[in-house]
């Protein structure tokens, strides 16, 4: 849950290998859209669709998908054209990021996937960050 010392961020994929990977516990320098806000969020993660970015150092506390629950990680770097979402309970799903963004390519047994899901907006995540500080350079 969010506290006074955390920030709520929206991770809404732009697909096409443009998105930042996330992992619970990861402390890093992340890029956020400068001047773009989404109601209810403090920050919106940047993707390759923009260039006016605001950099912040932060630690990922939680990652949550509104339907599937808590995630441990979203990996946007291992397979070209694929993102892998790993839930905290060990289940996973690999999602198309190129040809049909948002379509499920593969999933672990018992992953609650609607096989007809192909909407690119169905994979937005709510991310709680702690220790957020300005990390713009120059």
N, C-alpha and C positions, 0 to 999 in steps of 0.2 A: 504494500500500500504506500501511497505517496505521503511524505511528511513535509514539514516546512523547509527541510534542507535538501529536498530533491526537486527535480524538474521533470515534467511530463513531456515526452517528445513523440511525434508522429513519424513513423517509418512507412512511407507509402511508395512502393517500388515504381521506378521508371522503366525497369526491365532492361534488356539488351546489355547486360553486364555493366550497368551504370551505377549500381547501388552499393553502399557500404556494408560490409559484413558486420554482424553483431554477435556477441557472446556474453552471457552473464558472467560478471566478474572482470571483464576486460576493461582496463583503464587505458585510454588512448586519446588522441586528438581527432575529433570528428568534425565534419563539415555540416553546417546547417544553412538552409536558405536564409538569406538576409532580407528582412522586410516581408517575408511571407509568413502569415500566421494561419492557424486553423483553430476554430473555436474549441476551447477546452484544453489547448496545448500551449506549452511555453515555447517549444521549439519544433521545427520541422526539418528532419534529416534531408540534406542535399543529395542530389543524384546528378548524373551527367547532363541533365536537361537544362542546367543553369550555370552561370559563372559568378554570380554575385553571392559569394559564400561568406559565412561567418564561422570561424573556427573556435571550438571550445574543447578544453580538456575535460573529461568526465569518466566516470565509472558506470558501466551498465549494471543496474541492480536487478531489474526484471524486464522480460520481454513477454508480451501477451498478445495472442491472437483472439479476437472477440468470440470466435466459435470453438476453436480447438484448445484454448487454454494457454497455460504457461509453457514457454519455450526455453530451451537452454541456448539455442544458437540458430542463426540464419546464416548460411554459408553461401556467399555469392561468388566465390573464387575458385572452387575446385573443378567444376565442369563447365566448359564453354557453353553458354546458352542454357544453363540450368542453375537453379537455386535450390539448396537443400534446407528445409526447415526441420529442426530436431526438437521434439518436445521433451520436457523434463522427465517424462516417464519412459523415455527410450524410443518411442515411436518416431517415425520420420516420414517425410514426403518430399519428393523431388518434383519441382515445378518448372515448366518450360518458360524460358526468359527471352526467347528469340522469335520463333515461328508463330506460336500461338500463346503469347504471354498469359500466364496464370493457369494454363492447362496442366493437369497432373500427368507427369511422365511415369512415376513409380511411387509406391508407398509400402511401408512396413505392414505386416498383417494387423488387422483390426484398426487401421487408421481410418478415422471417420471421414471418408472422402466421397463426395458426390461426383461420380465419374463425369458428369456433364459439366462440372464447374470449369469454366474457361474465362471467367471475368477477371481482368487484370486488377481490378480494384478489390477483389476478395482477399487479398494477401496483405493488407495494411496492418501494421503492428503498433501497439501501444508500448512505449519503452520508458521505464523509470530510470533516471540518471541521478547520480549523486556527485558531489564535489565538482560541480560545473564551474569552470573558470574560463576567462577570455584567453584564447591561445592564438589570436591573430598575430601574424609576423609582420614586421616592418612598420 
